[in-house]
Amino acid sequence: MDKILYLLEDDKSICDLVTYSLELAEIEVSCYNTVDAFNDAVALRVPQVALLDIMLPDGNGYDVLSQLKRAHPQVICLMLSAMGRENDKVKGFNLGADDYITKPFGVLELTARVNAAFRRLGAADELHARNVTLNERMMSVTIDGKPAALSNMEFKLLAYLIRHAGSVISRDKLLTAVWGYDEGETRTVDIHIARLRKMGVQGIETVFGAGYKFLK
């Protein structure tokens, strides 16, 4: 899987240095010098890791951090700032920062910390079953080794089935566990199962009169 990092930094020389250094480590870097440009990019594609300056021409990196963590808690966020007082760092951590790097910084240390962030992502819960690999933290799925675009509910349903592989699960149980409905139209489950099968997911077996089972 590609390593995707977004850098929010208004100093072009720092952008160029960080981009060059991290690309040598085979990390795909996109640099944005305004909050608006960064937010527009996230709306189109969510990165795995974000590297955020604090003092920006059109906003504050703390606010970006807070909003990003609320909308996409799986993204690992590192602060990159000249604001190096203890209170500044504590504020960042309290808002959800995973690491805090002060300027001026060493390129080797920065690269090491970013690589550590990607290792944490790689160590996140990853499920392998049949022809599917599913990473719950990164909300990513591959089918036959190729990335697949699943809706949120399709993702949750597939994760639940894989985690309970070998067990027969009723439609009512799936509605409760995945959708949060105590009562509802079980046809919803059938439709989502059909979509997963159409995408190429193997191993979902219909158990007549009982529900579904993901084969081990």
Buried (B, 14 or more C-beta within 10 A) or exposed (E): EEBBBBBBBBBEEBBEBBBEBBEEBEBBBBBBBBBEBBBEBBEEEBBBBBBBBBEBEEBBBBBBBBBBBEEBEBBBBBBBBEBEEEEBBEBBEEBBBBBBBBEEBEEEEBBEBBBEBBEBBBEEEBBEBBBBBBBBBBBBBBBEEEEBEBEEBBBBBBBBBBBBBEEEBBBBBBBBBBBEBEEBEBEBBBEBBEBBEEBEBBBBEEEEEEBBBBEE
